[in-house]
Amino acid sequence: MWYMNEERELLRKMVQNFTEKEVKPFVKEMEEHKTFPREIVRKAGEVGIIGLTYPESYGGSGEDYINAALAIEEIAKESNTAAVCVLLQMHLCVRWLHDYGTPEQKDKILRKIIAGDAIWAGALCEPVGGGNWFAYNTKAVLDNDEWVINGSKIFCTNAGQADYYAVLCITCEPNPVEGRGTTLIMVPKDAPGFKVGHIERKMGWHGSATGQIYFNNCRVPKVNALGPIDMGYYACTSSSSNGTILFGAACLGSAEGVYERTVKYCKEREHVGKSLFDSYQVVRNKLAEMLVEIEAYRVFIYGICETLNMGMDATPQLVAAKIKGARLFQSIASDAMELHGSNGTIVECDIERFLRDAMMNFFGGGIPSVLVDNLTYFI
Ligand SMILES: Cc1cc2nc3c(=O)[nH]c(=O)nc-3n(C[C@H](O)[C@H](O)[C@H](O)COP(=O)(O)OP(=O)(O)OC[C@H]3O[C@@H](n4cnc5c(N)ncnc54)[C@H](O)[C@@H]3O)c2cc1C
């Protein structure tokens, strides 16, 4: 492909080895016991995968979205969950710390995240609705040099696993028209008044913890505010949007992983002396159609990565890639299950795991109907 070169081929091989050695043996543990893949994240830091999106000054290797997408694509061929757990440390909510943290905070915390030694979480969603930001009930008020936070968050990824939580709090009378009313505040897991609540049982992304967190007169230093006071809405959205491409790379990789397993199955499974592949035109055509979708999406994803590498804005394309990625992965996994016949429904077969994880991509990181609504602003 046009974006590959010798250096990127080496990177891909390194991540393939990493996936074989660290990710593959842990898939069953994540699936059956919902264990958070802390060691996978730590080792992803150790071998430099997390650092692919961060500057060298904090231990990264420079901001190259193609390299980052390549790494996530490879991990996702084996496990969409592991890919998501790693990519969440590479960009998105961590970007708030990268963009708005003080040099001291970045030196202390961002370094650890890049090394895989600390876990970060972004806590926005509340029972009033994930996107209903200005109706949130979690409030923070300043008391001399400290924020005092009261309230709770739901559906927080990495709840109970994270060392730091970036929490969107109401800090003044909300004014949705001006985007005023919220501030992002960093809360360490050992802050007084902070508590982790119920961890949800989900249909997919087993191993990625999603749960409730509580703040009861929780106190953190004033300097823990990330970004402009009362304008957290803008801080959140503008800072993290480029990271969306990594969800796309994860969907691409998992769709490929499913496709490769399905080709193998169709060539090995015998029907009256011939493989499914050799027996039925409809099977061959379905595989070819899957390939069309995957290859078209690959070009889309890496084109966006190159645009970002050039420092250009790709906001509508990023939104489209998030929508298309979830749909692609879901449709490939669904077709794969059909081609596997009843075997596809068996847990040991892997395909049902990918299909469940595909569905999670419709929710985590942005819901397609909400994103489509966002896209209409570009029309
Ligand atoms: C696995 C998982 C992990 C998550 N991780 C996090 C996390 O780390 N941090 C966090 O803060 N949140 C997280 N969330 C929550 C997620 O961001 C919210 O679920 C999402 O914002 C939607 O909010 P809601 O579920 O309250 O749906 P609601 O706001 O109740 O919306 C329901 C439906 O209404 C429609 N709708 C709502 N708003 C609009 C709109 N503006 N335009 C068009 N249609 C609309 C959509 O179809 C939507 O699905 C996670 C969710 C899941 C499932």
The ligand as a Tripos MOL2 file, in Angstrom:
@<TRIPOS>MOLECULE
LIG
   53    58     1     0     0
SMALL
NO_CHARGES

@<TRIPOS>ATOM
      1 C1        -19.0320    0.4680   26.4370 C.3       1 LIG1
      2 C2        -19.2840    1.9120   26.6710 C.ar      1 LIG1
      3 C3        -18.2600    2.7070   27.1010 C.ar      1 LIG1
      4 C4        -18.4870    4.0500   27.3720 C.ar      1 LIG1
      5 N1        -17.4640    4.8020   27.8560 N.ar      1 LIG1
      6 C5        -17.6980    6.0710   28.2340 C.ar      1 LIG1
      7 C6        -16.6740    6.8460   28.8530 C.ar      1 LIG1
      8 O1        -15.5460    6.3970   29.0310 O.2       1 LIG1
      9 N2        -16.9810    8.0950   29.2570 N.ar      1 LIG1
     10 C7        -18.2230    8.6290   29.0840 C.ar      1 LIG1
     11 O2        -18.4270    9.7620   29.4640 O.2       1 LIG1
     12 N3        -19.2070    7.9230   28.4940 N.ar      1 LIG1
     13 C8        -18.9830    6.6620   28.0800 C.ar      1 LIG1
     14 N4        -19.9890    5.9260   27.5180 N.ar      1 LIG1
     15 C9        -21.3050    6.5110   27.4050 C.3       1 LIG1
     16 C10       -21.6180    7.0020   26.0270 C.3       1 LIG1
     17 O3        -20.8060    8.1020   25.7150 O.3       1 LIG1
     18 C11       -23.1000    7.3670   26.0400 C.3       1 LIG1
     19 O4        -23.8150    6.1520   26.0980 O.3       1 LIG1
     20 C12       -23.4910    8.1640   24.8470 C.3       1 LIG1
     21 O5        -23.0040    9.4700   24.9920 O.3       1 LIG1
     22 C13       -25.0110    8.2260   24.6680 C.3       1 LIG1
     23 O6        -25.6260    8.6190   25.8160 O.3       1 LIG1
     24 P1        -26.8590    7.7890   26.3870 P.3       1 LIG1
     25 O7        -26.4940    6.3430   26.4380 O.co2     1 LIG1
     26 O8        -27.2450    8.4360   27.6510 O.co2     1 LIG1
     27 O9        -27.9910    7.9200   25.3030 O.3       1 LIG1
     28 P2        -29.1170    9.0430   25.1900 P.3       1 LIG1
     29 O10       -28.5020   10.3930   25.3130 O.co2     1 LIG1
     30 O11       -30.2370    8.6960   26.0800 O.co2     1 LIG1
     31 O12       -29.5610    8.8450   23.6830 O.3       1 LIG1
     32 C14       -30.3050    7.6910   23.2550 C.3       1 LIG1
     33 C15       -30.3880    7.7070   21.7570 C.3       1 LIG1
     34 O13       -31.0290    8.9100   21.3150 O.3       1 LIG1
     35 C16       -30.4480    9.3560   20.1000 C.3       1 LIG1
     36 N5        -29.8060   10.6700   20.3090 N.ar      1 LIG1
     37 C17       -29.3900   11.2150   21.4700 C.ar      1 LIG1
     38 N6        -28.8180   12.4170   21.2510 N.ar      1 LIG1
     39 C18       -28.8700   12.6380   19.9390 C.ar      1 LIG1
     40 C19       -28.4220   13.6940   19.0930 C.ar      1 LIG1
     41 N7        -27.7980   14.7740   19.5650 N.pl3     1 LIG1
     42 N8        -28.6370   13.5730   17.7730 N.ar      1 LIG1
     43 C20       -29.2540   12.4850   17.2620 C.ar      1 LIG1
     44 N9        -29.6840   11.4440   18.0110 N.ar      1 LIG1
     45 C21       -29.5050   11.5260   19.3210 C.ar      1 LIG1
     46 C22       -29.3990    8.3160   19.7240 C.3       1 LIG1
     47 O14       -29.9560    7.3470   18.8750 O.3       1 LIG1
     48 C23       -29.0400    7.7010   21.0430 C.3       1 LIG1
     49 O15       -28.4990    6.4080   20.9040 O.3       1 LIG1
     50 C24       -19.7770    4.5920   27.1950 C.ar      1 LIG1
     51 C25       -20.8120    3.7830   26.7320 C.ar      1 LIG1
     52 C26       -20.5780    2.4520   26.4760 C.ar      1 LIG1
     53 C27       -21.7080    1.5980   26.0160 C.3       1 LIG1
@<TRIPOS>BOND
     1     1     2 1
     2     2     3 ar
     3     2    52 ar
     4     3     4 ar
     5     4     5 ar
     6     4    50 ar
     7     5     6 ar
     8     6     7 ar
     9     6    13 1
    10     7     8 2
    11     7     9 ar
    12     9    10 ar
    13    10    11 2
    14    10    12 ar
    15    12    13 ar
    16    13    14 ar
    17    14    15 1
    18    14    50 ar
    19    15    16 1
    20    16    17 1
    21    16    18 1
    22    18    19 1
    23    18    20 1
    24    20    21 1
    25    20    22 1
    26    22    23 1
    27    23    24 1
    28    24    25 2
    29    24    26 1
    30    24    27 1
    31    27    28 1
    32    28    29 2
    33    28    30 1
    34    28    31 1
    35    31    32 1
    36    32    33 1
    37    33    34 1
    38    33    48 1
    39    34    35 1
    40    35    36 1
    41    35    46 1
    42    36    37 ar
    43    36    45 ar
    44    37    38 ar
    45    38    39 ar
    46    39    40 ar
    47    39    45 ar
    48    40    41 1
    49    40    42 ar
    50    42    43 ar
    51    43    44 ar
    52    44    45 ar
    53    46    47 1
    54    46    48 1
    55    48    49 1
    56    50    51 ar
    57    51    52 ar
    58    52    53 1
@<TRIPOS>SUBSTRUCTURE
     1 LIG1         1 GROUP 0 **** ****
